[in-house]
Amino acid sequence: MTDAAERPTPPEGLPPELVTELRECSPAELRKAIVHAQELLHFHGEAESPLDAEADDDILRVTEHDGYTEVVKQFRCADGCDDCPHGPYVYHVTEEPHPDGNNKVHWSFMGALDGDEG
């Protein structure tokens, strides 16, 4: 288990009761919750989110826009870095069709956020 100070910040709009329940889940229970949430999205006719955060990313906010998803995140680099975490940074995430017929996720770096905006 990692230090509670490093716990990811839940996205804006997630009910506090759900945040509390998820924080108390084991990794196996969290994986099952992800599968169930994806099933519920499909049930409601929603596509799966193209977001796939790296292990050292802390996603602070996700905002859906017409044609792209805005992601605000910070990241941690190698152990021993006194400046960690780095960010927050803003990205625009899109799904782009490729000639092979598959969609690929594309992260466009938009820039750093001022300290008060994260």
Buried (B, 14 or more C-beta within 10 A) or exposed (E): EEEEEEEEBBBEEEEEEEEEEEEEEEEEEEEEBEEEEEEEEEEEEEEEBBBEEEEEBBBBBBEEEEEBBBBBBBBBEEEEEEEBBBBBBBBBBBBEEEEEEEEEEEBEEEEBBEEEEB
